[in-house]
Amino acid sequence: MVFPLTYTSVLLVAIASLILGSVWALTVRAAGKWRFELLSIDFGLGVILGAVCIGFTLGTLGQEITVFDNLIIMRKFSIGTLVAYGALVNLGLILLLGAVSTAGMALAFLAGMSLAAVTAAIGMQLVQPLMRPVYLGLGSILLLAAVGLVAGAHGQRIRQRDTDLLQKAVAAGMKGKLPRTSPVKGLLLAVIGGLLIGLAQPVAIWAQGRDEIGFGAYAMSILIASAFAVGTPFFSLFFLNLPVQGEPLSFTAWFKGTARQHLLGLGGGWLWFAGLTALLLAATATPAAGMTRSLAFSLSRSSIIVGAVIGIFMNGEFANSAPARSRAIAALGAATAGLLVFALSRL
């Protein structure tokens, strides 16, 4: 298996993780009106495809044992733990896809992924000391502040959008009440999805420590991805029948998608899996490479910043309300400060 062994290589892997951990969300926007419930099917297939590709390439190269040798010698309990939790990660990702689709990248990353970072940091602290408690507490407070700020910004832009629609309707001579949009739905999707995804690294590291030999990063990511083979059809069918937005759909609607839409879903899943593998590689290789775990953790979670910058400045997700945009930028600043505090901690 190929592992980063030097400080520079771990740094590059961590940077790759933050890039891959954010750009996958661009596939949701690029898919246009393709419902996220349908996109999630291709996304899950892309995750499985990524596991196969990386498992048979980087997982088999080098002088050490291959990823398949690693899986064979591990205890069934540890394998079962990761596969079972992989199903919850699958659900978390579908919810996050829904948040990106219905509320945009900025909310999904600043609310969902900030909460995921706090969950992962606290979970890692319980499993394997990650940073000093003071830094953990202050960084977590700043990240939670980012969640609150972007939630308020999201509510402001939704209210402004409803007001603008009402004014247009009145100007056009339309009568009657227009339906109001609730900002809670997108926020809940991001928050619950972030909580489930945030537990991925702590659970993986905990399962790794249950065996004397331990899982490698490739084995951990592949086991998490293997759950997508069962979880994706189940969760997708659930959300198709009980959608969070729009009318219920049948599975046959998936076959009506264009080649571009299917490829975007596959690509998004592949990118996310590559980002997960890079994150776990950085987490497991840092001690030997001389990089602090806290710095590697913060760099890997900086996808929050990239995703928020894309959402706020490139996609213009808060352009309809100046106060909402200002609050979203403040949330971005709080999240950046929180990750910086995490990075500065040394054990």
Secondary structure, DSSP 4 states (H G I P E B T S, - for coil): -----SHHHHHHHHHHHHHHHHHTTHHHHHTTT--HHHHHHHHHHHHHHHHHHHHTTTTT-SSS--HHHHHHTS-HHHHHHHHHHHHHHHHHHHHHHHHHHHH-HHHIIIIIIHHHHHHHHHHHHHHS--S-HHHHHHHHHHHHHHHHHHHHHHHHHHHHHHHHHHHHHHHTT--SPPPPPPSHHHHHHHHHHHHHHHTHHHHHHHHHTTSSS---HHHHHHHHHHTHHHHHHHHHHHHHHS-SSS----GGGGGGS-HHHHHHHHHHHHHHHHHHHHHHHHHHHHHHHT--HHHHHHHHTTHHHHHHHIIIIIS-TTTT-HHHHHHHHHHHHHHHHHHHHHHH---
